[in-house]
Amino acid sequence: MARKIKRVSFDPHKFLTTANHGRSLSEYQAGQVIFTQGEDADAVYYVTRGKVKVAVTSSQGREAVLGLLGPGDFFGEGCLIGQPLRLATATSMTEAQAMRIDKVEMNRILGAEPKFAEMFTAFLLTRNSRIEADLVDQLFNSSEKRLARTLLLLANFGKEGKQEPITTKISQETLATMIGTTRPRVNFFMNKFRKLGFIEYNGDLKIHSSLLSVILRD
């Protein structure tokens, strides 16, 4: 009687951190471009270490930051829905590592491995919820509240695990583009938050949970 061959359980983490057919793992220096707006969209990326900024630049040279990504985040997935060219530029903000997954391989694994498809879908749904919250924030909240919310999100407030200092150097210009205001306004509110004890500067930027009071007040 022929013995059944036991199928090895698929490990999404191993898949996303091990280079193999259709997958390549690359290191990036701070400030290095991963892909550029307008170039061919032919792969999905997964951040394994460090921080990545995704931004769009207008024909007039103005930049709009779409997101700051960290370990566990995918980006560049527009290629999966027929997007021929990149709509944004991805740049490493720190020393970073990312897995590049060819579009063909990404489509194959999504169809072949339900566990991976479930993980990827959960990521997309979570990010979609975040985008909706960002839109509401832009439409109805003041720039002060938008800045407070952005800082809390960058410090992982409300996520599982310990809230961490923001060690990545994020300029006030970048914060301004993220919340849709000017750098002087960001500078004003950052100084205000520091005087009130909501944040600290000590090499790194430390965010206290008391900053939540800015969002909750009427």
C-alpha positions in Angstrom: 0.0 0.0 0.0 1.5 3.3 -1.1 2.3 5.7 1.8 0.8 9.1 1.8 3.3 11.9 1.5 2.6 14.5 4.1 2.5 18.0 2.7 4.8 20.4 4.5 2.8 23.2 6.1 3.2 26.5 4.3 4.9 29.2 6.4 4.1 32.8 5.2 6.9 34.3 7.3 9.5 32.0 5.7 8.1 32.7 2.3 8.4 36.5 2.8 11.9 36.4 4.3 13.6 33.7 2.1 14.9 34.5 -1.4 13.9 31.9 -4.0 12.3 31.7 -7.4 10.6 35.0 -8.1 11.7 36.5 -4.8 14.8 38.6 -4.0 15.8 40.1 -0.7 17.5 43.5 -0.9 19.2 45.9 1.6 18.7 49.6 1.2 20.6 52.6 2.7 18.7 55.5 4.3 17.4 57.7 1.5 17.8 55.1 -1.2 15.0 54.8 -3.8 13.4 51.4 -4.1 11.2 52.2 -7.1 10.3 55.5 -8.8 7.0 57.0 -9.9 6.4 56.3 -13.6 8.5 53.1 -13.9 7.2 49.7 -14.7 5.0 48.1 -12.0 6.1 44.5 -12.1 6.5 43.4 -8.4 5.1 43.6 -4.9 7.4 44.5 -2.0 7.3 43.5 1.7 9.2 45.4 4.4 11.2 43.0 6.6 13.2 45.7 8.4 13.4 49.5 8.7 11.1 52.2 7.5 9.9 53.1 3.9 8.2 56.2 2.7 5.8 56.1 -0.2 5.1 59.5 -1.8 3.6 61.1 -5.0 5.3 64.0 -6.7 3.2 66.4 -8.8 4.3 67.9 -12.1 5.1 71.1 -10.2 7.5 69.2 -7.9 5.2 69.1 -4.8 5.4 65.9 -2.7 2.5 64.3 -1.0 3.3 61.5 1.5 0.9 58.6 1.1 2.4 56.5 4.0 5.3 55.5 6.2 5.7 51.8 6.2 7.4 49.4 8.6 8.1 45.7 9.0 5.1 43.6 8.0 3.8 46.1 5.4 3.3 45.4 1.7 3.6 48.0 -1.0 3.6 48.2 -4.8 0.6 45.8 -5.0 -1.1 48.0 -7.6 0.6 45.8 -10.2 -1.7 42.9 -9.3 -4.8 44.8 -10.6 -3.2 45.7 -14.0 -1.5 49.0 -13.0 1.3 49.2 -15.7 3.3 52.0 -14.1 4.2 53.0 -10.5 2.0 55.8 -9.2 4.3 56.7 -6.4 8.0 56.6 -5.4 9.1 54.4 -2.5 12.2 55.5 -0.6 13.9 53.9 2.5 13.9 56.3 5.4 16.4 54.2 7.4 18.6 51.3 6.7 16.0 48.8 5.5 15.4 45.4 4.0 12.6 44.4 1.7 11.5 41.3 -0.2 10.7 41.9 -3.9 8.1 39.4 -5.2 7.6 39.2 -8.9 4.0 39.8 -10.0 3.7 36.3 -11.5 5.0 34.7 -8.3 2.7 36.8 -6.2 -0.3 35.8 -8.2 0.7 32.2 -8.0 1.2 32.1 -4.3 -2.1 33.9 -3.7 -3.9 31.2 -5.6 -2.0 28.3 -4.2 -1.7 29.1 -0.5 -5.0 30.1 1.3 -3.0 30.9 4.4 -0.9 33.5 2.5 -4.0 34.9 0.7 -5.8 35.3 4.1 -2.8 37.2 5.5 -2.5 39.4 2.5 -6.3 40.1 2.4 -6.2 41.0 6.1 -3.4 43.5 5.4 -5.3 45.1 2.6 -8.5 45.4 4.7 -6.6 46.9 7.6 -4.9 49.4 5.4 -8.2 50.3 3.7 -9.7 51.0 7.1 -6.7 53.2 7.9 -7.1 55.1 4.6 -10.8 55.7 5.4 -9.9 57.0 8.9 -7.2 59.3 7.3 -9.9 60.7 5.0 -12.2 61.4 7.9 -9.3 62.9 9.8 -8.5 65.3 6.8 -12.1 66.3 6.3 -13.3 66.9 9.9 -10.3 67.4 12.2 -8.1 70.4 12.8 -4.4 70.2 11.8 -3.5 70.0 15.5 -5.6 66.9 15.9 -4.3 65.4 12.6 -0.7 65.9 13.8 -1.5 64.3 17.2 -3.1 61.3 15.5 -0.2 60.8 13.1 2.4 60.9 15.9 0.4 58.3 17.9 0.2 56.1 14.8 3.9 56.4 14.2 4.6 55.4 17.8 2.4 52.3 17.3 -0.1 53.6 19.9 -3.0 51.2 20.2 -1.2 48.3 18.6 -0.2 45.1 20.4 3.1 45.3 22.2 4.9 48.2 23.8 4.6 51.7 22.5 8.0 52.6 21.0 10.0 55.8 20.6 10.1 57.2 17.1 13.7 56.6 16.2 13.3 57.4 12.5 14.2 61.0 11.7 11.0 62.4 10.3 11.2 66.0 9.2 8.6 68.6 9.9 8.2 69.0 6.2 7.3 65.3 5.9 4.8 65.6 8.8 3.3 68.6 7.1 2.7 66.8 3.8 1.2 63.9 5.7 -1.5 66.0 7.5 -2.0 68.6 4.8 -0.7 71.7 6.5 2.5 73.9 6.5 5.8 73.3 8.2 5.4 76.4 10.5 2.1 75.0 11.7 3.7 71.7 12.5 6.5 73.4 14.3 4.0 75.4 16.4 2.1 72.4 17.5 5.2 70.3 18.1 6.5 73.0 20.5 3.0 73.2 22.1 2.9 69.4 22.6 6.4 69.4 24.2 5.5 72.3 26.6 2.4 70.4 27.7 4.4 67.2 28.3 2.8 65.2 25.5 6.0 64.5 23.7 9.8 64.5 24.5 12.9 65.2 22.5 15.9 63.3 23.7 17.7 62.2 20.5 14.6 60.2 19.7 11.0 61.5 19.7 9.0 60.0 22.5 5.2 60.1 22.4 3.2 59.9 25.6 -0.3 58.5 25.7 -1.5 61.8 27.1 -1.3 63.1 23.6 -4.5 61.2 23.0 -6.3 64.0 24.9 -5.7 66.3 21.9 -7.8 64.0 19.7 -10.5 63.3 22.3 -11.3 66.9 23.2 -14.1 68.7 21.5 
